[in-house]
């Protein structure tokens, strides 16, 4: 019985190790949107050009998030 528990833990750890990069993609995409959206909102408040920099920041964050997502997916598929 103890051997079976070790095997199950090993399988679970292996599954998390394989799923980790895929789980990271969502956080990377969302993080870029949040950071650049916040930066755009801050610039809007400083320059009083209200939706301009927020929209630009969101699109920049989205573009960088997709770029990072494609980069990570390419690294995963090469392995």
N, C-alpha and C positions, 0 to 999 in steps of 0.2 A: 503493500500500500504506500509507504513513503516514497518509493521510486515513482509511482504514478503521479503523486502530487508534484514532485520535482519536474517531471516531464510536462505537466500541465502549466506550471509556472514558466517553464522554459518556452513553451509554445505561445503563451500570452505575451511574454517579453519580446519574442520574435515578431509577433503580430504588431505590437506597438512600435517596434523599431522600423518595420516596413511601412506602417501608416504615418509615421511622424512627418516626413516631408510633405505628404499630401495635406495633413492637418495644418501645417505651417503656411500653406498657400493662402488660405482664407484670412489668417491673421495679417499676413503681409499686404494683401490687397486692401483690407479694411484699415490697417494702420496708415498706409499712404494717403488714403482718402481723408481720414480724420486729421492727420498732421497738416496736410496742405490745405484742407478746408479751414482749419483753425487759423493757419497763417494768412489765408485770404481774408477771413473775417477780421482779423487784427489789422491788416492793411486797409480794409474798407473803413474801419473806424478811424484810422489815422488820416486817411485822405478824403473821407466823406464821399466816396464813389460807390455807394452802398452795394449793389449786388455784383459789381464787376470783378473784383479780386476774389470774392468768394467763389464765383462760378469758375474763374480761371484756376483757382487753387484746387477745386474739386476735380476738374478735368486733368490737371497735371498729376494729382494724386492717383486718379484712376489710370492714367496712361503709365505712370511709373509702377503702379501695382500690377498691371497686366504685363509689363515688361519683366518684372521680377518673377511673376507667375510662369511666363514662358521660359525664362532662364532656368528656374527650378525644375520644371517639367522636362526640359531638355537634359538636364543633369541626371534626373531620375531614369529617363529612358536609355541613357548611355550606359548605365550600370548593368 
